[in-house]
Amino acid sequence: MEIRRAIDLGENIREKISELFVDAYGKDLQFFSKDKNRLIRAFAHMFVTEYFYMAIIDNEAAGMTVCIDQEHFCIKHSGKILVKHLGIIKGLAAHVLFKHYFNRYPKYPMELDERTASVEFVATRTEYRKRGVASTIIKHLLTLPEYKNYVLEVADTNAGAFKLYQKLGFRETCRKELKFGKKYAGINAFVYMEYAKE
């Protein structure tokens, strides 16, 4: 397994990121379309490859994770492109949702400094799960010299991810209860976790 920055993998890597995104979060994206290929085409434009790290196995994108500072966003979507692929109602709904969720600032309920990185979009392609892909990428990110601390957000119902992050040394710092949309989201709260280098 090799960990590489997406920006170094060519322009078509956005489609591979979109495939991973839809594979990992497809259940949450079904409102916009049940057609996976349509979703992949709709979202491929929006990933800022500079911040994505990819796990490559046998020349295939097996997993991904974002490592980013607090001043930037890893998603820059176009409402026009979303509408083109998803239709006016669902395209505009995706635009509003992505703007609210992915392009909000501050991202975290605690104060973060310039040496703190946010770990986001941890995803493993279905056929590569249970092979240590996510843990390998995150361990790689924890060696980056420009960061001293790392933070992430995980849904309280995602027990597998929570356990993995704890195993890697992340500690829960706080929880933020979801005020609206609990039924739709299927979660009760977001858990915020931190990792500090020794």
N, C-alpha and C positions, 0 to 999 in steps of 0.2 A: 504494500500500500504506500502510495506517495501522496504527500500533501503539497498542493500548489495553489498559488494565488490565481483566481479566475481571470484577472486582467492579463495574465501571461499565457492564457490558453486559446486566444483567438476570439474573433467577433461572434462566432456561432455558439460560444459558451453560454450566452444569455438563454438560448433555447434549452440547453441542458439544465441550467438553473431553474428555468420555468417548469421543465418536466419533473425535477426533484420537488419543487414547491407544490405542484399539483398532486404528485404522488403522496407527499407527506401530509398535506393539509386539504386534500380533495374533499373529505367529508365536510369540512367547514366551508368549502367553496361551492357546494352543490346548489345553493340558492341562485348563484349566478348562471350556472349551466351544469348539466349532468354529463355533457360531452367533454371529456378530458382534453381532446385535441383542440377544441375551441378555447378552453381555458388556457392551455399552453400558449396558443397564439396571442391571446388577449394580454397575457402578463409578461411575455418574453421581453418586451421593450423596457421594462421598468427597473431592472436590477442594475445597480451601480457596481460593476465588476471589481472595482478597486478594493472593495471591502469584503468580498467573498473569498473563502478558502475552500478548496475542493479536495476531496479524497478520491484518488484515482486508483482503480483496480483493473488490471488487464485493459488499459486504455479506455475504461468506462468511468463516468462520473458516478461514484457510489454514494457520496454524501457531501454535505456542505455545511458551513457555519460562517457567520459574519463576525468580524471583529472590527469595532469601530469606536472612534472617540465621540465625545458628547456634542461636538460642533457640527457633525455631518449626519446625513441620512443615507441608508443603503437602498432606499426605494425612491425613485423619481418617476412617477407615473403620469401619463397623459390621459386626461378625461376623454379627449377625442378618440384616441386609440381604443380605450375601453368601450366606449359607445359603439364604435365601428364593429367590434367583435361580439359584444354582449347585448347590443340593442340599447335604446335610449334609457329605459327605466333601470335595467340592471347595470348598465354601464355607468350611469350617474350614481347609482347606489354604491357601486364598487369605488368610484372616485371619492365619494364622501367618506366611506368607511376607511379606505387606505390613507386618506389625508388625516383623518382623526387618529387612527391607530399607529400608522407607521411614520408619520411626519409630525408628531407632537413634540413639543419641548416645554418643560423638561421631560425627559423620557422616564425618569425614576423619581420616586418620592423622597429620596435622600440626596444630599449634596455630593457632587462628584468633582474631582480635580482633573487636571489635564493628563495625569499619569494613569487615569482609570479608563479601561476599555469596556465597552458593552459587548456581550456575547449574545448573538441573536440568530434566528433562522437555523437552529440546529435540526438537520434533517438527514435521514438515511433512506436511500432507495429501498423499496420493499424487499427485493431479492438479496440485498446485502445486509439486512438486519441481523443482529446477534453475532456480528463478526468484529465488533470493536471499532466500527467506523467512527461513530460520534466521539467516543473517548479518545481515539487517536488524534482527531482534528483538534479537540479542545486541549489535549496535552501539548500539541504543537503551539497553539496560541499562547499557552501559559509560559512559553519560553521566549516570546517576543521581547526584545530588550527595551523597547520604547514604553512598555506598560509595567506598572508596579502592582496595580489592583485590577480586578475584573468583577463585573456585575452582570447579572442576568435576571430574567423574569420567566417564571414558569407557572402554568395553571395549577391550582391546588389539586385538581383531579388527575393530573399527569404523574401518577406515582412512579412509573418507570424512569422518567426523566429526572424527577426529584431525587430518586435513589442514586442515579448515575452521578448527578452533580455533587451530592454529598460524598460519594466515594472518591471523587476527584478533588475534594477539599473545599468545596463551596459550603458556606454556612448561611442559614436563613437569617435575614436581618429584620424584615418586616413583611406584613401582608396588607394588601389593599382589597377590601371587599368590593365586588362588582355590584354597583348600584342598580344598573339597568341591564336587561338582556340576559339574565342568568339562565333562563329557560332555553333561549336560542343558543347561547354560548356553551351551555352544559358545564359551566364552572361556577364556583362560588366566590373565588378570590384569586388574585395574582400574588404569587409568593416571590419576594425579591431576595436574591442570594448574592453573597460576595466571596471573593477569593483574594487573599493578600499574599504576595510573595514574601518569603522570609528574608 
